[in-house]
């Protein structure tokens, strides 16, 4: 996580100093995003090795979002 913070700080400093090109800033942001994705994947793999199932929570979130409210029938 400290790498992500370091990358963001470098990008902000470079923007403030305007010593790097926009392409270099794009590369810094891409690298920071890559690090954060790898961090999430590593955490998922470690939790899987420990026997923690992270998917039920995700499945339940998807189910609750995909449920559409049933139309209310008006009393006659």
N, CA, C and O atoms as CSV, one atom per row, in Angstrom:
chain,resi,resn,atom,element,x,y,z
A,1,UNK,N,N,0.832,-1.191,0.000
A,1,UNK,CA,C,0.000,0.000,0.000
A,1,UNK,C,C,0.873,1.251,0.000
A,1,UNK,O,O,0.476,2.291,-0.526
A,2,UNK,N,N,2.076,1.148,0.597
A,2,UNK,CA,C,2.964,2.307,0.618
A,2,UNK,C,C,3.454,2.649,-0.786
A,2,UNK,O,O,3.720,3.814,-1.083
A,3,UNK,N,N,3.574,1.639,-1.653
A,3,UNK,CA,C,3.972,1.908,-3.039
A,3,UNK,C,C,2.940,2.770,-3.744
A,3,UNK,O,O,3.285,3.675,-4.505
A,4,UNK,N,N,1.676,2.483,-3.488
A,4,UNK,CA,C,0.598,3.259,-4.102
A,4,UNK,C,C,0.659,4.705,-3.646
A,4,UNK,O,O,0.492,5.624,-4.448
A,5,UNK,N,N,0.897,4.904,-2.364
A,5,UNK,CA,C,1.010,6.258,-1.827
A,5,UNK,C,C,2.218,6.972,-2.421
A,5,UNK,O,O,2.154,8.158,-2.744
A,6,UNK,N,N,3.318,6.239,-2.563
A,6,UNK,CA,C,4.532,6.815,-3.137
A,6,UNK,C,C,4.299,7.249,-4.584
A,6,UNK,O,O,4.729,8.327,-4.995
A,7,UNK,N,N,3.614,6.397,-5.349
A,7,UNK,CA,C,3.334,6.720,-6.750
A,7,UNK,C,C,2.436,7.947,-6.867
A,7,UNK,O,O,2.658,8.813,-7.714
A,8,UNK,N,N,1.429,8.010,-6.015
A,8,UNK,CA,C,0.520,9.157,-6.053
A,8,UNK,C,C,1.256,10.436,-5.678
A,8,UNK,O,O,1.031,11.487,-6.278
A,9,UNK,N,N,2.136,10.345,-4.686
A,9,UNK,CA,C,2.908,11.518,-4.273
A,9,UNK,C,C,3.832,11.972,-5.393
A,9,UNK,O,O,3.969,13.168,-5.647
A,10,UNK,N,N,4.466,11.014,-6.062
A,10,UNK,CA,C,5.341,11.363,-7.189
A,10,UNK,C,C,4.555,12.049,-8.301
A,10,UNK,O,O,5.025,13.021,-8.892
A,11,UNK,N,N,3.368,11.545,-8.582
A,11,UNK,CA,C,2.545,12.138,-9.639
A,11,UNK,C,C,2.128,13.551,-9.272
A,11,UNK,O,O,2.132,14.442,-10.121
A,12,UNK,N,N,1.765,13.765,-8.004
A,12,UNK,CA,C,1.365,15.105,-7.572
A,12,UNK,C,C,2.547,16.059,-7.601
A,12,UNK,O,O,2.413,17.204,-8.034
A,13,UNK,N,N,3.711,15.593,-7.141
A,13,UNK,CA,C,4.905,16.438,-7.142
A,13,UNK,C,C,5.298,16.798,-8.569
A,13,UNK,O,O,5.644,17.944,-8.856
A,14,UNK,N,N,5.243,15.819,-9.452
A,14,UNK,CA,C,5.595,16.073,-10.848
A,14,UNK,C,C,4.628,17.063,-11.474
A,14,UNK,O,O,5.032,17.907,-12.275
A,15,UNK,N,N,3.359,16.968,-11.116
A,15,UNK,CA,C,2.377,17.913,-11.640
A,15,UNK,C,C,2.666,19.313,-11.132
A,15,UNK,O,O,2.584,20.286,-11.882
A,16,UNK,N,N,3.005,19.410,-9.859
A,16,UNK,CA,C,3.282,20.721,-9.270
A,16,UNK,C,C,4.530,21.339,-9.889
A,16,UNK,O,O,4.562,22.540,-10.157
A,17,UNK,N,N,5.546,20.531,-10.115
A,17,UNK,CA,C,6.795,21.042,-10.685
A,17,UNK,C,C,6.726,21.162,-12.203
A,17,UNK,O,O,7.497,21.913,-12.801
A,18,UNK,N,N,5.820,20.438,-12.822
A,18,UNK,CA,C,5.678,20.382,-14.270
A,18,UNK,C,C,7.000,20.027,-14.944
A,18,UNK,O,O,7.377,20.608,-15.962
A,19,UNK,N,N,7.701,19.047,-14.341
A,19,UNK,CA,C,8.978,18.611,-14.905
A,19,UNK,C,C,8.820,17.358,-15.753
A,19,UNK,O,O,9.756,16.953,-16.443
A,20,UNK,N,N,7.660,16.750,-15.708
A,20,UNK,CA,C,7.456,15.537,-16.488
A,20,UNK,C,C,6.380,15.780,-17.540
A,20,UNK,O,O,5.550,16.681,-17.426
A,21,UNK,N,N,6.429,14.960,-18.540
A,21,UNK,CA,C,5.444,15.089,-19.617
A,21,UNK,C,C,4.125,14.451,-19.190
A,21,UNK,O,O,4.098,13.646,-18.259
A,22,UNK,N,N,3.041,14.803,-19.859
A,22,UNK,CA,C,1.754,14.152,-19.557
A,22,UNK,C,C,1.812,12.634,-19.733
A,22,UNK,O,O,1.137,11.896,-19.015
A,23,UNK,N,N,2.608,12.176,-20.679
A,23,UNK,CA,C,2.744,10.733,-20.882
A,23,UNK,C,C,3.390,10.067,-19.674
A,23,UNK,O,O,2.973,8.984,-19.262
A,24,UNK,N,N,4.416,10.718,-19.100
A,24,UNK,CA,C,5.064,10.163,-17.912
A,24,UNK,C,C,4.100,10.133,-16.728
A,24,UNK,O,O,4.117,9.189,-15.938
A,25,UNK,N,N,3.264,11.157,-16.603
A,25,UNK,CA,C,2.262,11.167,-15.540
A,25,UNK,C,C,1.268,10.027,-15.741
A,25,UNK,O,O,0.851,9.375,-14.784
A,26,UNK,N,N,0.893,9.797,-17.005
A,26,UNK,CA,C,-0.018,8.696,-17.314
A,26,UNK,C,C,0.611,7.364,-16.911
A,26,UNK,O,O,-0.068,6.502,-16.354
A,27,UNK,N,N,1.889,7.195,-17.184
A,27,UNK,CA,C,2.573,5.958,-16.803
A,27,UNK,C,C,2.613,5.793,-15.287
A,27,UNK,O,O,2.430,4.687,-14.778
A,28,UNK,N,N,2.852,6.889,-14.562
A,28,UNK,CA,C,2.862,6.818,-13.097
A,28,UNK,C,C,1.497,6.404,-12.559
A,28,UNK,O,O,1.407,5.580,-11.649
A,29,UNK,N,N,0.454,6.968,-13.115
A,29,UNK,CA,C,-0.902,6.608,-12.668
A,29,UNK,C,C,-1.219,5.157,-13.016
A,29,UNK,O,O,-1.829,4.447,-12.217
A,30,UNK,N,N,-0.811,4.716,-14.196
A,30,UNK,CA,C,-1.040,3.333,-14.614
A,30,UNK,C,C,-0.309,2.369,-13.688
A,30,UNK,O,O,-0.848,1.330,-13.307
A,31,UNK,N,N,0.920,2.722,-13.329
A,31,UNK,CA,C,1.696,1.872,-12.429
A,31,UNK,C,C,1.047,1.803,-11.050
A,31,UNK,O,O,1.006,0.737,-10.435
A,32,UNK,N,N,0.541,2.931,-10.566
A,32,UNK,CA,C,-0.134,2.941,-9.267
A,32,UNK,C,C,-1.392,2.076,-9.311
A,32,UNK,O,O,-1.679,1.349,-8.360
A,33,UNK,N,N,-2.136,2.152,-10.402
A,33,UNK,CA,C,-3.342,1.335,-10.551
A,33,UNK,C,C,-2.990,-0.148,-10.608
A,33,UNK,O,O,-3.683,-0.979,-10.022
A,34,UNK,N,N,-1.917,-0.473,-11.313
A,34,UNK,CA,C,-1.468,-1.858,-11.405
A,34,UNK,C,C,-1.096,-2.392,-10.031
A,34,UNK,O,O,-1.443,-3.522,-9.689
A,35,UNK,N,N,-0.387,-1.583,-9.236
A,35,UNK,CA,C,-0.008,-2.004,-7.886
A,35,UNK,C,C,-1.234,-2.265,-7.028
A,35,UNK,O,O,-1.269,-3.241,-6.279
A,36,UNK,N,N,-2.239,-1.403,-7.129
A,36,UNK,CA,C,-3.428,-1.596,-6.303
A,36,UNK,C,C,-4.191,-2.846,-6.736
A,36,UNK,O,O,-4.736,-3.554,-5.889
A,37,UNK,N,N,-4.242,-3.133,-8.042
A,37,UNK,CA,C,-4.908,-4.349,-8.517
A,37,UNK,C,C,-4.172,-5.594,-8.026
A,37,UNK,O,O,-4.799,-6.561,-7.593
A,38,UNK,N,N,-2.857,-5.568,-8.095
A,38,UNK,CA,C,-2.080,-6.707,-7.609
A,38,UNK,C,C,-2.269,-6.900,-6.110
A,38,UNK,O,O,-2.317,-8.033,-5.633
A,39,UNK,N,N,-2.377,-5.812,-5.369
A,39,UNK,CA,C,-2.614,-5.876,-3.931
A,39,UNK,C,C,-3.939,-6.581,-3.648
A,39,UNK,O,O,-4.012,-7.431,-2.761
A,40,UNK,N,N,-4.982,-6.235,-4.394
A,40,UNK,CA,C,-6.289,-6.871,-4.203
A,40,UNK,C,C,-6.251,-8.356,-4.560
A,40,UNK,O,O,-6.857,-9.178,-3.873
A,41,UNK,N,N,-5.545,-8.696,-5.626
A,41,UNK,CA,C,-5.438,-10.097,-6.033
A,41,UNK,C,C,-4.682,-10.896,-4.978
A,41,UNK,O,O,-5.087,-12.007,-4.635
A,42,UNK,N,N,-3.583,-10.340,-4.458
A,42,UNK,CA,C,-2.816,-11.025,-3.419
A,42,UNK,C,C,-3.666,-11.260,-2.183
A,42,UNK,O,O,-3.630,-12.343,-1.598
A,43,UNK,N,N,-4.433,-10.251,-1.783
A,43,UNK,CA,C,-5.294,-10.409,-0.610
A,43,UNK,C,C,-6.327,-11.503,-0.833
A,43,UNK,O,O,-6.587,-12.305,0.064
A,44,UNK,N,N,-6.914,-11.539,-2.014
A,44,UNK,CA,C,-7.906,-12.571,-2.316
A,44,UNK,C,C,-7.271,-13.961,-2.259
A,44,UNK,O,O,-7.855,-14.894,-1.709
A,45,UNK,N,N,-6.073,-14.092,-2.829
A,45,UNK,CA,C,-5.403,-15.392,-2.809
A,45,UNK,C,C,-5.041,-15.814,-1.391
A,45,UNK,O,O,-5.194,-16.982,-1.033
A,46,UNK,N,N,-4.562,-14.875,-0.583
A,46,UNK,CA,C,-4.227,-15.203,0.807
A,46,UNK,C,C,-5.465,-15.625,1.585
A,46,UNK,O,O,-5.419,-16.591,2.347
A,47,UNK,N,N,-6.561,-14.915,1.400
A,47,UNK,CA,C,-7.799,-15.293,2.082
A,47,UNK,C,C,-8.276,-16.665,1.618
A,47,UNK,O,O,-8.794,-17.444,2.418
A,48,UNK,N,N,-8.108,-16.964,0.342
A,48,UNK,CA,C,-8.493,-18.278,-0.172
A,48,UNK,C,C,-7.652,-19.379,0.461
A,48,UNK,O,O,-8.169,-20.443,0.803
A,49,UNK,N,N,-6.347,-19.121,0.617
A,49,UNK,CA,C,-5.474,-20.107,1.256
A,49,UNK,C,C,-5.851,-20.336,2.712
A,49,UNK,O,O,-5.695,-21.441,3.231
A,50,UNK,N,N,-6.344,-19.300,3.367
A,50,UNK,CA,C,-6.760,-19.420,4.766
A,50,UNK,C,C,-8.149,-20.034,4.902
A,50,UNK,O,O,-8.619,-20.282,6.012
A,51,UNK,N,N,-8.796,-20.274,3.780
A,51,UNK,CA,C,-10.106,-20.901,3.807
A,51,UNK,C,C,-11.261,-19.933,3.928
A,51,UNK,O,O,-12.391,-20.344,4.190
A,52,UNK,N,N,-10.994,-18.659,3.742
A,52,UNK,CA,C,-12.056,-17.657,3.820
A,52,UNK,C,C,-12.693,-17.530,2.445
A,52,UNK,O,O,-12.007,-17.265,1.458
A,53,UNK,N,N,-13.999,-17.720,2.383
A,53,UNK,CA,C,-14.710,-17.613,1.106
A,53,UNK,C,C,-15.238,-16.189,0.970
A,53,UNK,O,O,-16.141,-15.784,1.702
A,54,UNK,N,N,-14.682,-15.444,0.048
A,54,UNK,CA,C,-15.083,-14.046,-0.129
A,54,UNK,C,C,-16.199,-13.895,-1.148
A,54,UNK,O,O,-16.797,-12.823,-1.245
A,55,UNK,N,N,-16.493,-14.936,-1.905
A,55,UNK,CA,C,-17.490,-14.821,-2.961
A,55,UNK,C,C,-18.937,-14.743,-2.484
A,55,UNK,O,O,-19.725,-14.057,-3.135
A,56,UNK,N,N,-19.346,-15.400,-1.391
A,56,UNK,CA,C,-20.757,-15.290,-1.000
A,56,UNK,C,C,-21.206,-13.849,-0.777
A,56,UNK,O,O,-22.326,-13.483,-1.134
A,57,UNK,N,N,-20.343,-13.041,-0.194
A,57,UNK,CA,C,-20.696,-11.641,0.034
A,57,UNK,C,C,-20.925,-10.930,-1.294
A,57,UNK,O,O,-21.874,-10.159,-1.440
A,58,UNK,N,N,-20.055,-11.191,-2.252
A,58,UNK,CA,C,-20.184,-10.559,-3.566
A,58,UNK,C,C,-21.454,-11.050,-4.261
A,58,UNK,O,O,-22.176,-10.265,-4.875
A,59,UNK,N,N,-21.722,-12.360,-4.158
A,59,UNK,CA,C,-22.928,-12.911,-4.789
A,59,UNK,C,C,-24.184,-12.299,-4.199
A,59,UNK,O,O,-25.128,-11.983,-4.925
A,60,UNK,N,N,-24.199,-12.129,-2.872
A,60,UNK,CA,C,-25.397,-11.559,-2.242
A,60,UNK,C,C,-25.588,-10.107,-2.658
A,60,UNK,O,O,-26.722,-9.655,-2.820
A,61,UNK,N,N,-24.503,-9.378,-2.831
A,61,UNK,CA,C,-24.620,-7.989,-3.293
A,61,UNK,C,C,-25.190,-7.929,-4.698
A,61,UNK,O,O,-26.018,-7.071,-5.007
A,62,UNK,N,N,-24.742,-8.850,-5.552
A,62,UNK,CA,C,-25.238,-8.870,-6.926
A,62,UNK,C,C,-26.725,-9.211,-6.931
A,62,UNK,O,O,-27.498,-8.605,-7.673
A,63,UNK,N,N,-27.129,-10.184,-6.101
A,63,UNK,CA,C,-28.537,-10.571,-6.047
A,63,UNK,C,C,-29.417,-9.423,-5.586
A,63,UNK,O,O,-30.491,-9.198,-6.143
A,64,UNK,N,N,-28.966,-8.691,-4.566
A,64,UNK,CA,C,-29.805,-7.604,-4.055
A,64,UNK,C,C,-29.889,-6.459,-5.048
A,64,UNK,O,O,-30.914,-5.781,-5.124
A,65,UNK,N,N,-28.840,-6.236,-5.800
A,65,UNK,CA,C,-28.874,-5.161,-6.796
A,65,UNK,C,C,-29.727,-5.544,-7.995
A,65,UNK,O,O,-30.383,-4.692,-8.593
A,66,UNK,N,N,-29.719,-6.837,-8.349
A,66,UNK,CA,C,-30.443,-7.246,-9.551
A,66,UNK,C,C,-31.933,-7.450,-9.293
A,66,UNK,O,O,-32.716,-7.513,-10.241
A,67,UNK,N,N,-32.335,-7.553,-8.036
A,67,UNK,CA,C,-33.758,-7.720,-7.740
A,67,UNK,C,C,-34.498,-6.433,-8.052
A,67,UNK,O,O,-34.128,-5.348,-7.605
A,68,UNK,N,N,-35.551,-6.591,-8.831
A,68,UNK,CA,C,-36.373,-5.430,-9.167
A,68,UNK,C,C,-37.584,-5.438,-8.246
A,68,UNK,O,O,-38.129,-6.501,-7.949
A,69,UNK,N,N,-38.002,-4.291,-7.800
A,69,UNK,CA,C,-39.184,-4.270,-6.933
A,69,UNK,C,C,-40.415,-4.759,-7.690
A,69,UNK,O,O,-40.638,-4.423,-8.853
A,70,UNK,N,N,-41.198,-5.561,-6.987
A,70,UNK,CA,C,-42.404,-6.093,-7.617
A,70,UNK,C,C,-43.449,-4.993,-7.717
A,70,UNK,O,O,-43.592,-4.183,-6.801
A,71,UNK,N,N,-44.181,-4.963,-8.830
A,71,UNK,CA,C,-45.207,-3.919,-8.967
A,71,UNK,C,C,-46.308,-4.126,-7.925
A,71,UNK,O,O,-46.770,-5.243,-7.689
A,72,UNK,N,N,-46.701,-3.036,-7.325
A,72,UNK,CA,C,-47.741,-3.100,-6.303
A,72,UNK,C,C,-49.102,-3.143,-6.986
A,72,UNK,O,O,-49.403,-2.335,-7.864
A,73,UNK,N,N,-49.903,-4.091,-6.567
A,73,UNK,CA,C,-51.248,-4.170,-7.142
A,73,UNK,C,C,-52.185,-3.312,-6.306
A,73,UNK,O,O,-52.173,-3.359,-5.076
A,74,UNK,N,N,-52.975,-2.548,-6.989
A,74,UNK,CA,C,-53.902,-1.656,-6.286
A,74,UNK,C,C,-55.143,-2.436,-5.861
A,74,UNK,O,O,-55.647,-3.260,-6.624
A,75,UNK,N,N,-55.639,-2.182,-4.647
A,75,UNK,CA,C,-56.844,-2.888,-4.189
A,75,UNK,C,C,-58.057,-2.477,-5.012
A,75,UNK,O,O,-58.199,-1.317,-5.400
A,76,UNK,N,N,-58.924,-3.440,-5.272
A,76,UNK,CA,C,-60.108,-3.172,-6.101
A,76,UNK,C,C,-61.315,-2.894,-5.257
A,76,UNK,O,O,-62.398,-2.648,-5.789
